[in-house]
Amino acid sequence: MTQHKSQPNPSTPAGNQPRPNSSFPIVGLGASAGGLEAFEQFFCYIPPDTGMAFVLVSHLDPSHDSILTEILQRITTMPVTEAQDQMQVMPNRVYVIPPNRDMTIFHGALQLSVPTVPHGQRMPIDAFLRSLAEDQAEKSIGIILSGTGTDGTLGLRAILGAGGVTLAQEPTTAKFDGMPVSAIQAGYVTHILPAEKMPEVLLSGLLSQTLQPLSPPPTTLSGINHILIQLRTGTGHDFSLYKKSTITRRIQRRMSQHGIEDTETYARYLKEHPSETTSLFKELLINVTSFFRDPEAFVVLKQDILPAILAGKSEDYVFRIWVTGCATGEEAYSIAMVLRELMDKDQYEFKTQIYSTDLADDTITTARAGLYPPNIALDVTPERLRRFFIKEDGGYRVKKEIREMVVFAVQNVVKDPPFTKLDLLSCRNLMIYLEPELQNRLIPAFHYALKPGGVLFLSPSEGIGNHTELFTPLNRKWKFYRAIPISASTRLLLTSNLNWTTEPAHKAPEDIIKIAKESNLSELTRRMLLQCYAPASVMTDLKGHILYVYGETGKYLRPAPGQATLNIIDMAREGLQPELRSAIQSTNQDAPTLNRELSFKNNGDFQPALLSVRPLTDPNNQQKLLLISFQDITQPKPGKPGHIKRNAKLNELRLIEELERELIYTKENLQATIEEQYASNEELKCTNEEMQSTNEELQSSNEELETSKEELQSINEELITVNSELQAKIAQLADMQNDMKNLLDNIHIGIIFLDQHLIIRRFTRDATLIYRLAASDIGRTLSDIKSELESEDLLDAVHQVLDNLIPIEREIKTLNGNWYLARIQPYRTLDNMIDGVVLTFTNITERTRATQVLETRLLAEGISKTVREPLIVLNNALKVVAASRSFYQNFQVTMEETVGQPIYELGNGQWNIPALSNLLKAVLTNNQAFENYPMEHNFPTIGHRKMLLNARSLIGQTGEPQLILLAMDNVTDRP
């Protein structure tokens, strides 16, 4: 819950000081493309005596004079004037921004300046509306009409946060709806209307409610209280200590939107409509902030405050920051950017923990996303935009390295415990909306949350009040305070009545006063007696594990060598262990040990002591415990027999002296206690008796608060540890994902993961060779995807695997002739649950071809060995693979001369016959066979032969000719 603040314009002349307080509303209208038509529709219905002033800001061409003033003067009888520098704004007048000028308002006077930003990057509407919100507060009204872009959105945000009224043109009636839609979607518009309907709202009871006196009448205050009770019941948040003026204005704004005039009626309306409770809750949260609000303050933070805090810190130091009321996160990200710049400048890396909290879930969600409109260029320098933001279609997104520095959470700073051990606590423009009573409660809580020397960062309009004993100022102008190490903040915190400091069961003040008066002296006496006479003691469980240590036990116990342990027997010094073990065993059998005398070794000598072990019962969980106490025995000095009487007398005198010293010491302590009590009474004279008694009773419970503090710190540390582990696991998962991606891409196996409904979860790159998959197909069913398979349909097999959980393997062929081994297996989770199917495709084309070649060759060899006619088997290179026995006999050649040789080179080229060559090539290329082809040839060895040739190819599964069978029938001797 924050609000933007800027410094006054120092250029206002002293002789023309504007009136600091105007009694009339000022309406700022912003428009761009299509704005002229919207202006005309608006002013057609505005009477000339509304008592309001109207300031028009439009996107004008800087190189041409504007005639907007003349056009509007024809429509309205109010004077329409082009704005001039230092012109005082008056009611029932219209002011128009001149071309090529930026305009703001300060103390009711218009301030004109020459733009320093290029025309296309300027946001003149935002600039004027933000200054209007700062100058006029709840008397400011912002209206956004037709236009493109997002100019005006942040301006309406500032007006809404200041308690003003915001309107936007109904997008369907705007010629260009970019600007109205941007403001509406951001949630900063209270009324959405056509331009011609807006005057009716401005002239209705809305403004009279908004501008009524800050102190509501008693009847209204009663209704407001009923509304706040209903709001607390519905949301769990108590707004009773928020400033009544702010609360009343915002409640009345919601009432006007529903046409309700009576607060009691609205309280009943809240009860009957729970959704309105949520809307009112969001209305009361003033989620107005900006990046680097008060830039000079952040310069001081970067140059002076942070370097001083970090000076002398070790490399493993953890820098802790808490930003309260962060709204949509701009403040937290600004501090993170300053830290990042500081670390980069000094080349020094340290761990940072920035906690950023707010009441509203939706604003925290926006902050986590880190996406902001383009208008933030008004607040963020171009260098920081380039360095810390990524430009997206919707605006600028904070880079991941900055977002990871900040942890956003929903938290109520009044109701929930604070973060502790902080180096910097930023609470800017939150307390200005709270009553002084609640402010005085928060300041001690902030001191409690900060480390000694930690820094509190407030807004220029806030301060630490009367708590000057808790903080010392570092920079009074920009409100930096250093926490003073003092225990007073704990006492103030206990009396602050913050929800998280109170016990669940509340007692009546009278009971607290009575208990405190009765218990103070007894408690003081008990503490003194414990301090002076209680022996060093240890609380353990029945097995001797130490749970609590009271007093100085180092004389009797020491850390045991080896692995760390808290067992008292292991830690006992020499001589104590046997007695301790025996005493614990006896006490476990309901036989306590009291004042057992023993001796133990300390500093090389054995010393006497008394050991006591008493059984106890924990009242919280009825657990049985042991209280083990150690007490020294004064060892008398040895003397001669003749001096026994004199030694006894000396011992008696020594004892008397010792008792006298203890008595004097006790008196001194008692006197010191009385003086401290008197000083405390003097310090608390300014408070009434009831608060004094309550404070004393709460002081007695300080130990419980310290325990709670330690528990909270322990929980915070555990959360930090868990967060670190999660970050490590995320990094590990990212590495594993990268490894898995590279593995799947490099094994060249197509994989498709399906769920139980055959919806595609993911797939590898090689799976696109089987199915025509694209990245957009994830989430579609596999049946919608066309496959590259010849005729195989795997969907039936997939259903079969899902039904019986039995894997299936089969060889499939694609349209391009490649062969794949398809495996279909159930998808099993780590818990051995079936959650889909996995399809894998391994390319086996080469293996299939090699297998077919081998099988065909074995078949051909078998044939050649079986037939009686001369036969040779050729491969696709026309080399002889095998030949029949009759071929070797008829042509008088050997196997060594034949197998592996081209047919054209057999027998010194005797088979190099052109006609035969053409026939064999036709068989290979066209897969043709021929039978009884006559051929005559003179062979050098066997002479003239007349033959009938028969040839046929053997085709494998790949569809290509693998081998040729060539048979010869010798018909030389036939007629």
Stockholm file with secondary structure:
# STOCKHOLM 1.0

chainA/1-975         MTQHKSQPNPSTPAGNQPRPNSSFPIVGLGASAGGLEAFEQFFCYIPPDTGMAFVLVSHLDPSHDSILTEILQRITTMPVTEAQDQMQVMPNRVYVIPPNRDMTIFHGALQLSVPTVPHGQRMPIDAFLRSLAEDQAEKSIGIILSGTGTDGTLGLRAILGAGGVTLAQEPTTAKFDGMPVSAIQAGYVTHILPAEKMPEVLLSGLLSQTLQPLSPPPTTLSGINHILIQLRTGTGHDFSLYKKSTITRRIQRRMSQHGIEDTETYARYLKEHPSETTSLFKELLINVTSFFRDPEAFVVLKQDILPAILAGKSEDYVFRIWVTGCATGEEAYSIAMVLRELMDKDQYEFKTQIYSTDLADDTITTARAGLYPPNIALDVTPERLRRFFIKEDGGYRVKKEIREMVVFAVQNVVKDPPFTKLDLLSCRNLMIYLEPELQNRLIPAFHYALKPGGVLFLSPSEGIGNHTELFTPLNRKWKFYRAIPISASTRLLLTSNLNWTTEPAHKAPEDIIKIAKESNLSELTRRMLLQCYAPASVMTDLKGHILYVYGETGKYLRPAPGQATLNIIDMAREGLQPELRSAIQSTNQDAPTLNRELSFKNNGDFQPALLSVRPLTDPNNQQKLLLISFQDITQPKPGKPGHIKRNAKLNELRLIEELERELIYTKENLQATIEEQYASNEELKCTNEEMQSTNEELQSSNEELETSKEELQSINEELITVNSELQAKIAQLADMQNDMKNLLDNIHIGIIFLDQHLIIRRFTRDATLIYRLAASDIGRTLSDIKSELESEDLLDAVHQVLDNLIPIEREIKTLNGNWYLARIQPYRTLDNMIDGVVLTFTNITERTRATQVLETRLLAEGISKTVREPLIVLNNALKVVAASRSFYQNFQVTMEETVGQPIYELGNGQWNIPALSNLLKAVLTNNQAFENYPMEHNFPTIGHRKMLLNARSLIGQTGEPQLILLAMDNVTDRP
#=GR chainA/1-975 SS CBCCCCCCCTTSCGGGCCCSCCSSCEEEEEECTTHHHHHHHHHTTCCTTSSCEEEEEECCCTTSCCCHHHHHHTTCSSCEEECCTTCBCCTTEEEECCTTCEEEEETTEEEEECCCSCGGGCCHHHHHHHHHHHHHGGGEEEEECSCSSSTTHHHHHHHHHTTCEEEEECGGGSSSCHHHHHHHHHTCCSEEECGGGHHHHHTSHHHHHHTSCSSCCHHHHHHHHHHHHHHHHHHSCCCTTBCHHHHHHHHHHHHHHTTCCCHHHHHHHHHHCHHHHHHHHHHHSCBCCCTTSSHHHHHHIIIIIHHHHHTTCCTTCEEEEEESSCTTSHHHHHHHHHHHHHHHHHTCCCEEEEEEEESCHHHHHHHHHTEECGGGGGTSCHHHHHHHEEEETTEEEECHHHHTTEEEEECCTTTSCCCCSEEEEEECSSGGGBCHHHHHHHHHHHHHHEEEEEEEEECTTCCCTTCTTTEEEEETTTTEEEECCCTHHHHHHHTSCCGGGSCSSCCCHHHHHHHHHHHHHHHHHHHHHHHHHCCEEEEECTTCBEEEEESCCTTTBCCCSSSCCCBHHHHBCTTTHHHHHHHHHHHHTTCCEEEEEEEEEETTEEEEEEEEEEEEECTTTCCEEEEEEEEECCCCCCCCGGGHHHHHHHHHHHHHHHHHHHHHHHHHHHHHHHHHHHHHHHHTTTSCHHHHHHHHHHHHTHHHHHHHHHHHHHHHHHHHHHHHHHHHHHHHHHHHHHHHHHHHHHTTCEEEEECTTCBEEEECGGGGGTBCCCGGGTTSBGGGSCBCBSSCCCHHHHHHHHHHCCCEEEEEEBTTSCEEEEEEEEEECTTSCEEEEEEEEEECHHHHHHHHHHHHHHHHHHHHHHCSSCEEEEETTCBEEEECHHHHHHHTCCHHHHTTSBGGGTTTTTTCCHHHHHHHHHHHHHCCCEEEEEEEEEETTTEEEEEEEEEEEEECTTSSEEEEEEEEEECTTCC
#=GC SS_cons         CBCCCCCCCTTSCGGGCCCSCCSSCEEEEEECTTHHHHHHHHHTTCCTTSSCEEEEEECCCTTSCCCHHHHHHTTCSSCEEECCTTCBCCTTEEEECCTTCEEEEETTEEEEECCCSCGGGCCHHHHHHHHHHHHHGGGEEEEECSCSSSTTHHHHHHHHHTTCEEEEECGGGSSSCHHHHHHHHHTCCSEEECGGGHHHHHTSHHHHHHTSCSSCCHHHHHHHHHHHHHHHHHHSCCCTTBCHHHHHHHHHHHHHHTTCCCHHHHHHHHHHCHHHHHHHHHHHSCBCCCTTSSHHHHHHIIIIIHHHHHTTCCTTCEEEEEESSCTTSHHHHHHHHHHHHHHHHHTCCCEEEEEEEESCHHHHHHHHHTEECGGGGGTSCHHHHHHHEEEETTEEEECHHHHTTEEEEECCTTTSCCCCSEEEEEECSSGGGBCHHHHHHHHHHHHHHEEEEEEEEECTTCCCTTCTTTEEEEETTTTEEEECCCTHHHHHHHTSCCGGGSCSSCCCHHHHHHHHHHHHHHHHHHHHHHHHHCCEEEEECTTCBEEEEESCCTTTBCCCSSSCCCBHHHHBCTTTHHHHHHHHHHHHTTCCEEEEEEEEEETTEEEEEEEEEEEEECTTTCCEEEEEEEEECCCCCCCCGGGHHHHHHHHHHHHHHHHHHHHHHHHHHHHHHHHHHHHHHHHTTTSCHHHHHHHHHHHHTHHHHHHHHHHHHHHHHHHHHHHHHHHHHHHHHHHHHHHHHHHHHHTTCEEEEECTTCBEEEECGGGGGTBCCCGGGTTSBGGGSCBCBSSCCCHHHHHHHHHHCCCEEEEEEBTTSCEEEEEEEEEECTTSCEEEEEEEEEECHHHHHHHHHHHHHHHHHHHHHHCSSCEEEEETTCBEEEECHHHHHHHTCCHHHHTTSBGGGTTTTTTCCHHHHHHHHHHHHHCCCEEEEEEEEEETTTEEEEEEEEEEEEECTTSSEEEEEEEEEECTTCC
//
